[in-house]
Amino acid sequence: METSVLADIRIEQLSEEAFRTSEIEGELLNRNSVKLSIRKNIQKQKIDWNLKENNIAAVVVDTQNSVEEPLSESLLFRWYKILMKNRQNLLNTEGFRTHQEPLRLEI
C-alpha cells in the first residue's frame, strides 16, 4: 500500500503528464480537475464522464496500470475510447482514420 506522501507524489506526476499531454493537443484543462480526477481513478471512485478532465485522467491511470501489457491495437483503441468518451463531435471513435486528408499541426 502506498503511503500518503507517495500517493500524493504519484497523483502530482500523473496530473502533470495528463495536463501536458492535453496541452500539446490544444486542450486546455483545469489543473485541479485533472488532479481530482486522477485521485478518483486511482481510488476507483465514481467519476463524471461528462468532464473531459476525467477522460484524460482515466487514460493516464490506465497506462500506468497496464505497463506490463504489450502495446497493441486493442490497447490503443481502449485508451482512445476512454479519451473520447461522450465526445459527440467525433465521427469515428472505433478505429483508425479512414479519410485521406493529412493530419495538420496548427501552431
C-alpha angles and dihedrals in degrees: 000000000000119000117240091253093050091046090051091049091049091049091048092050094047091045091054091048092050093045094048094044090053092045090056088055092050095254111134108203133185105259094211092049090051091051093048091047092052091049090051092048093050091048090044093237123157113272134196107247091200091078116082090210088067092054096055090041091054091049094049092049091046092052089054092047094048099045091122093054116097113247108259141159090258091053092048091048091048090055092044092050091051092046093050097042111141093004100138094179094072123090101199125028096152104074151353122318112281103189124089097226109116122241112258129211110213115201 
